[in-house]
Amino acid sequence: MMPRPPVPAARPRRFRPRGIALMEAMIAILLLSIGALGYAALQMKGLSASSSAMWRSKASHLAYEMADRMRANRAGVVAGAYNALGAPETVTDCGAAADCSPVRMAVLDHGQWNASLANELPGGSGVVCRDATPDDGSAEGSACDGGGTMLAVKVFWTERGVTSRLVLAVRP
């Protein structure tokens, strides 16, 4: 029998780093980053919509407040005292301390209401007028035509540089 030739010892294989694990980690980090940026953008969009809804809700509340003031002063509405009042005035001769006419009460209501609009809405202002086409106008010009059977309570405010409008039609 012939002796077998000795088996050479197995050579240890050399490990050559190829960077596969590093590439997988970088891709995972990239995907997570894109997901986090998308989530942040979605949060910002939601916050913006929430802010816009808050301003619209405040404007609606203030418009209904003026409608309630008009309902409380029915004689002033019938006399046309709320129709297209000019610039808000400060009235000191009527209110809680003294009785006043329905027309003066309308002027007082208009002044207090516009003060509330200016305090609670950014760039807030408003007008009450008789208008056949109530869904028009801006803070600079209310576009009241004096026609129609309804009084329009128009509230204007500015959010993110854009003027917004809310109109509430009130039947006297």
Short mmCIF file of the C-alpha atoms (twelve columns), coordinates in Angstrom:
data_MODEL
# 
_entry.id   MODEL 
# 
loop_
_atom_site.group_PDB 
_atom_site.id 
_atom_site.type_symbol 
_atom_site.label_atom_id 
_atom_site.label_alt_id 
_atom_site.label_comp_id 
_atom_site.label_asym_id 
_atom_site.label_seq_id 
_atom_site.Cartn_x 
_atom_site.Cartn_y 
_atom_site.Cartn_z 
_atom_site.pdbx_PDB_model_num 
ATOM 1   C CA . MET A 1   0.000   0.000   0.000  1 
ATOM 2   C CA . MET A 2   1.180   3.289   -0.855 1 
ATOM 3   C CA . PRO A 3   1.369   6.016   1.576  1 
ATOM 4   C CA . ARG A 4   -0.966  8.803   0.972  1 
ATOM 5   C CA . PRO A 5   0.438   12.144  0.252  1 
ATOM 6   C CA . PRO A 6   -0.040  14.486  3.136  1 
ATOM 7   C CA . VAL A 7   -3.116  16.678  2.883  1 
ATOM 8   C CA . PRO A 8   -2.092  20.257  2.899  1 
ATOM 9   C CA . ALA A 9   -3.581  22.213  5.763  1 
ATOM 10  C CA . ALA A 10  -6.583  24.240  4.772  1 
ATOM 11  C CA . ARG A 11  -5.631  27.786  4.204  1 
ATOM 12  C CA . PRO A 12  -7.622  30.279  6.131  1 
ATOM 13  C CA . ARG A 13  -9.715  32.364  3.790  1 
ATOM 14  C CA . ARG A 14  -9.005  36.005  3.924  1 
ATOM 15  C CA . PHE A 15  -11.987 38.200  4.733  1 
ATOM 16  C CA . ARG A 16  -12.301 41.060  2.338  1 
ATOM 17  C CA . PRO A 17  -14.716 43.717  3.556  1 
ATOM 18  C CA . ARG A 18  -16.978 44.700  0.715  1 
ATOM 19  C CA . GLY A 19  -19.193 47.307  2.500  1 
ATOM 20  C CA . ILE A 20  -22.477 45.488  1.998  1 
ATOM 21  C CA . ALA A 21  -23.593 45.974  5.602  1 
ATOM 22  C CA . LEU A 22  -22.617 49.641  5.483  1 
ATOM 23  C CA . MET A 23  -24.642 50.170  2.308  1 
ATOM 24  C CA . GLU A 24  -27.669 48.470  3.847  1 
ATOM 25  C CA . ALA A 25  -27.424 50.721  6.907  1 
ATOM 26  C CA . MET A 26  -27.117 53.852  4.762  1 
ATOM 27  C CA . ILE A 27  -30.173 52.877  2.690  1 
ATOM 28  C CA . ALA A 28  -32.166 52.188  5.854  1 
ATOM 29  C CA . ILE A 29  -31.194 55.585  7.275  1 
ATOM 30  C CA . LEU A 30  -32.133 57.280  3.994  1 
ATOM 31  C CA . LEU A 31  -35.563 55.624  3.940  1 
ATOM 32  C CA . LEU A 32  -36.198 56.515  7.581  1 
ATOM 33  C CA . SER A 33  -35.165 60.128  6.887  1 
ATOM 34  C CA . ILE A 34  -37.570 60.414  3.962  1 
ATOM 35  C CA . GLY A 35  -40.349 58.972  6.102  1 
ATOM 36  C CA . ALA A 36  -39.601 61.423  8.936  1 
ATOM 37  C CA . LEU A 37  -39.617 64.375  6.521  1 
ATOM 38  C CA . GLY A 38  -42.953 63.234  5.091  1 
ATOM 39  C CA . TYR A 39  -44.395 62.940  8.588  1 
ATOM 40  C CA . ALA A 40  -43.144 66.436  9.498  1 
ATOM 41  C CA . ALA A 41  -44.682 67.885  6.308  1 
ATOM 42  C CA . LEU A 42  -47.985 66.195  7.140  1 
ATOM 43  C CA . GLN A 43  -47.897 67.648  10.659 1 
ATOM 44  C CA . MET A 44  -47.251 71.158  9.285  1 
ATOM 45  C CA . LYS A 45  -50.150 70.823  6.840  1 
ATOM 46  C CA . GLY A 46  -52.436 69.697  9.667  1 
ATOM 47  C CA . LEU A 47  -51.325 72.582  11.866 1 
ATOM 48  C CA . SER A 48  -52.021 75.046  9.063  1 
ATOM 49  C CA . ALA A 49  -55.505 73.620  8.476  1 
ATOM 50  C CA . SER A 50  -56.198 73.709  12.205 1 
ATOM 51  C CA . SER A 51  -55.151 77.366  12.399 1 
ATOM 52  C CA . SER A 52  -57.369 78.271  9.437  1 
ATOM 53  C CA . ALA A 53  -60.312 76.458  11.009 1 
ATOM 54  C CA . MET A 54  -59.743 78.323  14.276 1 
ATOM 55  C CA . TRP A 55  -59.878 81.743  12.554 1 
ATOM 56  C CA . ARG A 56  -63.000 80.756  10.601 1 
ATOM 57  C CA . SER A 57  -64.644 79.532  13.807 1 
ATOM 58  C CA . LYS A 58  -63.861 82.817  15.584 1 
ATOM 59  C CA . ALA A 59  -65.193 84.797  12.614 1 
ATOM 60  C CA . SER A 60  -68.383 82.740  12.623 1 
ATOM 61  C CA . HIS A 61  -68.842 83.294  16.354 1 
ATOM 62  C CA . LEU A 62  -68.381 87.057  15.938 1 
ATOM 63  C CA . ALA A 63  -70.792 87.201  12.973 1 
ATOM 64  C CA . TYR A 64  -73.462 85.433  15.033 1 
ATOM 65  C CA . GLU A 65  -72.726 87.818  17.887 1 
ATOM 66  C CA . MET A 66  -73.628 90.757  15.628 1 
ATOM 67  C CA . ALA A 67  -76.764 88.949  14.451 1 
ATOM 68  C CA . ASP A 68  -77.763 88.513  18.105 1 
ATOM 69  C CA . ARG A 69  -77.159 92.207  18.744 1 
ATOM 70  C CA . MET A 70  -79.485 93.014  15.849 1 
ATOM 71  C CA . ARG A 71  -82.152 90.650  17.174 1 
ATOM 72  C CA . ALA A 72  -81.942 92.376  20.556 1 
ATOM 73  C CA . ASN A 73  -82.426 95.790  18.919 1 
ATOM 74  C CA . ARG A 74  -85.325 94.976  16.611 1 
ATOM 75  C CA . ALA A 75  -86.474 98.615  16.489 1 
ATOM 76  C CA . GLY A 76  -83.020 99.636  15.212 1 
ATOM 77  C CA . VAL A 77  -83.132 96.993  12.487 1 
ATOM 78  C CA . VAL A 78  -86.616 98.081  11.357 1 
ATOM 79  C CA . ALA A 79  -85.443 101.717 11.287 1 
ATOM 80  C CA . GLY A 80  -82.487 100.706 9.046  1 
ATOM 81  C CA . ALA A 81  -79.903 101.778 11.616 1 
ATOM 82  C CA . TYR A 82  -77.639 98.761  11.004 1 
ATOM 83  C CA . ASN A 83  -77.596 99.163  7.239  1 
ATOM 84  C CA . ALA A 84  -74.125 100.227 6.041  1 
ATOM 85  C CA . LEU A 85  -72.828 101.978 9.135  1 
ATOM 86  C CA . GLY A 86  -69.684 103.945 8.439  1 
ATOM 87  C CA . ALA A 87  -66.432 103.821 10.356 1 
ATOM 88  C CA . PRO A 88  -66.862 102.479 13.885 1 
ATOM 89  C CA . GLU A 89  -67.549 105.199 16.444 1 
ATOM 90  C CA . THR A 90  -66.968 105.303 20.163 1 
ATOM 91  C CA . VAL A 91  -70.325 105.940 21.788 1 
ATOM 92  C CA . THR A 92  -70.330 107.191 25.374 1 
ATOM 93  C CA . ASP A 93  -73.869 108.531 25.720 1 
ATOM 94  C CA . CYS A 94  -75.677 105.187 25.803 1 
ATOM 95  C CA . GLY A 95  -75.251 101.625 26.910 1 
ATOM 96  C CA . ALA A 96  -75.255 100.295 30.458 1 
ATOM 97  C CA . ALA A 97  -75.127 103.735 32.122 1 
ATOM 98  C CA . ALA A 98  -77.846 105.488 30.118 1 
ATOM 99  C CA . ASP A 99  -80.795 104.727 27.891 1 
ATOM 100 C CA . CYS A 100 -80.381 105.494 24.233 1 
ATOM 101 C CA . SER A 101 -82.369 105.398 21.035 1 
ATOM 102 C CA . PRO A 102 -82.364 102.275 18.839 1 
ATOM 103 C CA . VAL A 103 -80.295 104.166 16.256 1 
ATOM 104 C CA . ARG A 104 -77.605 105.098 18.824 1 
ATOM 105 C CA . MET A 105 -77.673 101.508 20.113 1 
ATOM 106 C CA . ALA A 106 -76.926 100.307 16.571 1 
ATOM 107 C CA . VAL A 107 -73.923 102.657 16.412 1 
ATOM 108 C CA . LEU A 108 -72.766 101.376 19.824 1 
ATOM 109 C CA . ASP A 109 -73.198 97.745  18.722 1 
ATOM 110 C CA . HIS A 110 -71.249 98.386  15.522 1 
ATOM 111 C CA . GLY A 111 -68.368 100.051 17.381 1 
ATOM 112 C CA . GLN A 112 -68.106 97.328  20.039 1 
ATOM 113 C CA . TRP A 113 -68.397 94.581  17.438 1 
ATOM 114 C CA . ASN A 114 -65.612 96.046  15.281 1 
ATOM 115 C CA . ALA A 115 -63.413 96.398  18.377 1 
ATOM 116 C CA . SER A 116 -63.968 92.691  19.071 1 
ATOM 117 C CA . LEU A 117 -63.138 91.837  15.462 1 
ATOM 118 C CA . ALA A 118 -59.897 93.825  15.625 1 
ATOM 119 C CA . ASN A 119 -58.910 92.151  18.923 1 
ATOM 120 C CA . GLU A 120 -59.779 88.557  18.068 1 
ATOM 121 C CA . LEU A 121 -58.955 88.245  14.356 1 
ATOM 122 C CA . PRO A 122 -55.725 89.193  12.583 1 
ATOM 123 C CA . GLY A 123 -56.576 92.307  10.586 1 
ATOM 124 C CA . GLY A 124 -60.219 91.816  11.548 1 
ATOM 125 C CA . SER A 125 -62.968 94.165  10.400 1 
ATOM 126 C CA . GLY A 126 -66.616 93.882  9.502  1 
ATOM 127 C CA . VAL A 127 -69.674 95.541  8.071  1 
ATOM 128 C CA . VAL A 128 -73.424 94.997  8.214  1 
ATOM 129 C CA . CYS A 129 -75.382 96.067  5.159  1 
ATOM 130 C CA . ARG A 130 -78.337 95.305  2.938  1 
ATOM 131 C CA . ASP A 131 -76.933 93.442  -0.046 1 
ATOM 132 C CA . ALA A 132 -78.567 91.505  -2.895 1 
ATOM 133 C CA . THR A 133 -75.305 89.672  -3.618 1 
ATOM 134 C CA . PRO A 134 -73.741 89.126  -0.182 1 
ATOM 135 C CA . ASP A 135 -70.859 86.849  -1.218 1 
ATOM 136 C CA . ASP A 136 -68.663 89.648  -2.527 1 
ATOM 137 C CA . GLY A 137 -66.563 92.487  -1.181 1 
ATOM 138 C CA . SER A 138 -63.312 92.804  0.709  1 
ATOM 139 C CA . ALA A 139 -61.963 94.610  3.737  1 
ATOM 140 C CA . GLU A 140 -61.179 97.634  1.522  1 
ATOM 141 C CA . GLY A 141 -64.621 97.759  -0.092 1 
ATOM 142 C CA . SER A 142 -67.624 95.889  1.260  1 
ATOM 143 C CA . ALA A 143 -69.479 95.910  -2.111 1 
ATOM 144 C CA . CYS A 144 -72.837 96.527  -0.457 1 
ATOM 145 C CA . ASP A 145 -75.431 97.477  -3.050 1 
ATOM 146 C CA . GLY A 146 -78.288 98.388  -0.688 1 
ATOM 147 C CA . GLY A 147 -80.685 95.999  -2.420 1 
ATOM 148 C CA . GLY A 148 -82.229 92.717  -1.431 1 
ATOM 149 C CA . THR A 149 -84.293 91.694  1.541  1 
ATOM 150 C CA . MET A 150 -81.483 90.357  3.725  1 
ATOM 151 C CA . LEU A 151 -78.875 92.047  5.862  1 
ATOM 152 C CA . ALA A 152 -75.402 90.664  5.306  1 
ATOM 153 C CA . VAL A 153 -72.949 90.467  8.198  1 
ATOM 154 C CA . LYS A 154 -69.542 90.445  6.500  1 
ATOM 155 C CA . VAL A 155 -66.401 89.624  8.479  1 
ATOM 156 C CA . PHE A 156 -62.924 90.089  6.984  1 
ATOM 157 C CA . TRP A 157 -59.527 88.989  8.334  1 
ATOM 158 C CA . THR A 158 -56.045 88.227  7.046  1 
ATOM 159 C CA . GLU A 159 -54.263 84.920  7.481  1 
ATOM 160 C CA . ARG A 160 -50.863 84.170  5.957  1 
ATOM 161 C CA . GLY A 161 -51.109 87.318  3.828  1 
ATOM 162 C CA . VAL A 162 -54.440 86.364  2.240  1 
ATOM 163 C CA . THR A 163 -57.695 88.163  3.047  1 
ATOM 164 C CA . SER A 164 -60.481 85.829  4.087  1 
ATOM 165 C CA . ARG A 165 -64.208 86.564  4.245  1 
ATOM 166 C CA . LEU A 166 -67.179 85.083  6.051  1 
ATOM 167 C CA . VAL A 167 -70.724 86.245  5.260  1 
ATOM 168 C CA . LEU A 168 -73.793 85.587  7.349  1 
ATOM 169 C CA . ALA A 169 -77.175 86.525  5.868  1 
ATOM 170 C CA . VAL A 170 -79.718 87.742  8.426  1 
ATOM 171 C CA . ARG A 171 -83.387 88.244  7.669  1 
ATOM 172 C CA . PRO A 172 -84.620 91.306  9.586  1 
# 
